[in-house]
Amino acid sequence: MALRWGIVSAGLISSDFTAVLRTLPRSEHQVVAVAARDLSRAKEFARKHDIPKAFGSYEELAKDPDVEVAYVGTQHPQHKAAVLLCLRAGKAVLCEKPLGVTAAEVREMAAEARSQGLFLMEAIWTRFFPALEALRAALAQGALGDLRVARAEFGVNLTHVPRATDWAQAGGGLLDIGIYCAQFISMVFGGQKPEKISAMGRRYETGVDDTVSVLLQYPGGAHGSFTCSITAQLPNAAYVSGTGGAAQISAPCWCPTELVVKGERREFPLPPSPGQEFNFTNGAGMIYEARHVRECLRQGLKESPVMPLAESELLADILEEVRKAIGVTFPQDKP
């Protein structure tokens, strides 16, 4: 049976996700509705992607009995309201990262999903790329020995993107791109809670974080570190080293197609997406998380075993502690 998707928000990331769904067999995935806060935008999006229904409010989509699972592609501050709306209407939800602006928001959404017995996953698409799956397999097999260090970098000049520097939209590097670095380190160390977090940061003129460096200490003395920036170009690769060797996820580390383990390079080409144009680098790779969501729902799972809610809560805790350390607060932070 086809999984029937409703797309919440008609922005660029929603367009890429919808384009990916259209490359998959209609017997497995169908987009049945799209909603935007402006009906004309929803109708334009529906025409572009050949979607049968367009709504001018998220409430209408949440109430639509044809929609099984909602993809939430709104801006960060709107995630909580959209996710709770869909969950309370009985829909499974895949929500773009970061799941919430604050740890409290993430906990509220996770608690609602658990109480309703509904599937909810933070759309950290990186986890589902074959290069990351291959790295997890290598780590599970002990290919690198006892792990000592994990490092990730993600830096690109985003100052021309209004939302990236907008304090009211919870802009800055940490929530938008730093989460990719934090999730890599968390994945490497098996979702353990860091024992200690240290951070240094530079603020942008609008009050959001500009460039941030973070050091995480894990049980047993292993270290994780990352730097993210919305004003500086960085190598954008990720590494993990142990007593038995090292591995590298080549740039772009948030949507990788290449893995090097102990000097051996493996390539994982993106799936073909004929006729589709994407707004974001390697957008065709969203196919992996879409397939994963369908598989989880087919198995009756309420959470992803690859990106569980407990880890979304942990990532939110880490990012919030870093923000406190560097003095960045948003309107969503409780006084």
PEJO-V767207 format. One record per residue. N is the residue number from 1. PSI is psi in degrees with one decimal (* if undefined). OMEGA is omega in whole degrees, -180 to 180 (NA if undefined). Layout:
# PEJO-V767207
N&PSI&OMEGA, N&PSI&OMEGA
This chain:
# PEJO-V767207
1&142.5&180, 2&140.9&174, 3&127.2&-175, 4&112.9&-174, 5&143.2&166, 6&132.7&-176, 7&118.8&-178, 8&105.1&-178, 9&138.9&-176, 10&36.1&-179, 11&-169.8&-174, 12&-43.3&-177, 13&-36.3&176, 14&-37.2&179, 15&-43.1&179, 16&-43.1&-179, 17&-40.8&179, 18&-40.1&178, 19&-39.6&178, 20&-44.5&180, 21&-32.0&-179, 22&-16.7&178, 23&-11.2&-179, 24&157.0&-179, 25&135.0&179, 26&-18.5&177, 27&-11.7&-178, 28&-36.4&-177, 29&132.1&174, 30&136.9&174, 31&115.0&-173, 32&-15.6&-178, 33&154.1&173, 34&145.4&178, 35&140.6&172, 36&163.6&180, 37&-12.0&176, 38&114.8&-175, 39&-35.9&-179, 40&-36.5&177, 41&-40.2&178, 42&-42.5&180, 43&-40.2&178, 44&-43.3&178, 45&-43.5&-180, 46&-39.9&177, 47&-44.8&-178, 48&-39.9&-173, 49&9.2&177, 50&53.3&180, 51&131.1&-173, 52&-31.3&-175, 53&138.7&176, 54&132.6&-179, 55&149.3&178, 56&10.4&175, 57&151.7&178, 58&-30.1&-180, 59&-41.1&-179, 60&-41.3&179, 61&-42.0&-179, 62&-32.3&-178, 63&-12.3&-175, 64&118.0&-178, 65&-15.5&179, 66&-23.4&-176, 67&123.6&176, 68&-41.2&-176, 69&134.3&-180, 70&133.9&171, 71&117.6&-177, 72&111.5&-178, 73&24.5&179, 74&176.8&174, 75&158.0&-175, 76&-51.9&-173, 77&-18.0&180, 78&-4.7&-176, 79&-49.9&-173, 80&-50.1&-177, 81&-42.1&-178, 82&-42.0&-180, 83&-47.5&-179, 84&-39.6&178, 85&-47.2&-177, 86&-41.5&179, 87&-43.4&-178, 88&-17.8&176, 89&5.2&175, 90&15.9&-179, 91&145.2&165, 92&154.4&-175, 93&133.6&166, 94&115.6&-176, 95&133.7&178, 96&155.3&177, 97&154.5&-12, 98&144.9&-177, 99&-40.5&176, 100&165.9&177, 101&-36.9&-178, 102&164.2&177, 103&-34.6&179, 104&-40.7&178, 105&-45.1&-179, 106&-42.8&179, 107&-37.6&-180, 108&-43.1&179, 109&-43.2&180, 110&-41.4&180, 111&-39.1&179, 112&-44.3&179, 113&-43.6&-179, 114&-42.2&-178, 115&-31.8&179, 116&-12.6&-177, 117&37.6&-177, 118&151.7&180, 119&132.5&173, 120&132.4&177, 121&138.4&172, 122&129.9&-172, 123&67.1&173, 124&83.7&-171, 125&-27.1&-178, 126&-40.9&-175, 127&-23.5&-171, 128&-0.9&176, 129&138.6&-179, 130&-31.9&179, 131&-38.6&178, 132&-36.4&176, 133&-40.1&179, 134&-37.1&178, 135&-43.1&178, 136&-39.4&179, 137&-42.5&179, 138&-41.4&179, 139&-40.7&-180, 140&-31.2&180, 141&-2.2&179, 142&24.6&-176, 143&-26.2&-178, 144&8.8&-180, 145&-151.2&178, 146&124.8&-175, 147&140.6&-178, 148&-44.6&-171, 149&136.1&169, 150&138.9&-177, 151&141.2&176, 152&149.4&178, 153&139.8&175, 154&106.2&179, 155&130.4&179, 156&147.1&-179, 157&109.3&-179, 158&13.4&-174, 159&-14.5&177, 160&-7.7&179, 161&111.1&-172, 162&-43.4&-176, 163&-26.1&-176, 164&-28.1&-179, 165&5.3&-176, 166&112.2&-179, 167&-40.2&-178, 168&-24.3&179, 169&16.7&-180, 170&46.5&-180, 171&-164.1&-177, 172&175.1&-174, 173&-36.6&-171, 174&-55.1&-175, 175&-31.5&-175, 176&-49.8&-176, 177&-25.3&178, 178&-29.1&179, 179&-29.8&177, 180&-39.4&178, 181&-45.3&-179, 182&-40.1&-179, 183&-33.1&178, 184&-48.4&-179, 185&-41.8&178, 186&-40.1&178, 187&-46.3&-179, 188&-41.3&-176, 189&22.0&169, 190&29.9&178, 191&19.4&177, 192&153.4&176, 193&129.2&178, 194&145.5&177, 195&-28.2&-177, 196&141.5&179, 197&126.4&176, 198&146.2&-178, 199&149.2&172, 200&142.3&-177, 201&156.8&175, 202&137.6&-179, 203&145.7&174, 204&163.4&-175, 205&-21.7&180, 206&-6.1&179, 207&-8.3&177, 208&167.7&177, 209&138.2&-177, 210&-63.5&179, 211&130.1&-175, 212&135.6&173, 213&135.1&-173, 214&138.9&175, 215&127.9&-178, 216&127.4&176, 217&129.2&-177, 218&161.0&177, 219&139.3&-179, 220&0.0&175, 221&5.0&176, 222&149.2&-177, 223&140.9&169, 224&145.2&177, 225&149.5&175, 226&156.1&173, 227&133.9&174, 228&150.9&-177, 229&140.8&174, 230&8.5&178, 231&-13.4&-176, 232&138.0&175, 233&127.1&179, 234&171.2&-180, 235&-24.0&175, 236&38.0&175, 237&168.0&179, 238&147.8&-174, 239&153.8&170, 240&133.6&-178, 241&143.9&177, 242&-173.5&-178, 243&-15.4&-178, 244&7.8&179, 245&-174.3&-175, 246&158.1&175, 247&150.9&179, 248&133.4&169, 249&114.2&-175, 250&158.3&177, 251&145.7&-5, 252&121.6&-170, 253&-15.9&-180, 254&-11.3&177, 255&63.0&-166, 256&149.7&175, 257&9.9&-178, 258&137.1&178, 259&135.2&175, 260&119.2&179, 261&115.3&180, 262&46.4&176, 263&-9.8&-179, 264&119.0&-176, 265&132.5&176, 266&137.6&179, 267&144.3&-178, 268&84.3&-176, 269&146.9&177, 270&151.0&176, 271&150.7&179, 272&145.6&178, 273&68.5&-175, 274&132.2&176, 275&-1.7&-178, 276&137.9&175, 277&140.4&-176, 278&147.7&179, 279&-26.0&-175, 280&151.6&179, 281&131.0&177, 282&34.0&-179, 283&-28.0&179, 284&-20.7&-179, 285&-5.2&175, 286&-13.4&179, 287&-33.7&-175, 288&-43.5&-180, 289&-32.4&178, 290&-44.8&178, 291&-38.8&-179, 292&-43.3&180, 293&-44.4&180, 294&-42.3&-179, 295&-41.9&178, 296&-46.5&-178, 297&-36.8&177, 298&-33.9&-180, 299&-1.5&180, 300&20.0&-179, 301&146.4&177, 302&-12.9&177, 303&158.1&174, 304&132.9&175, 305&-18.7&-179, 306&-36.2&179, 307&70.6&-176, 308&159.6&-179, 309&-34.2&179, 310&-34.0&180, 311&-32.8&173, 312&-39.8&177, 313&-41.8&180, 314&-44.8&179, 315&-40.1&178, 316&-39.5&177, 317&-45.0&-179, 318&-49.0&-178, 319&-34.8&179, 320&-40.2&178, 321&-38.1&178, 322&-44.1&180, 323&-40.7&178, 324&-41.0&-178, 325&-32.6&-177, 326&1.6&173, 327&28.3&178, 328&120.6&176, 329&157.8&179, 330&166.9&180, 331&-28.0&-178, 332&-16.2&-180, 333&130.3&179, 334&140.6&-179, 335&*&NA
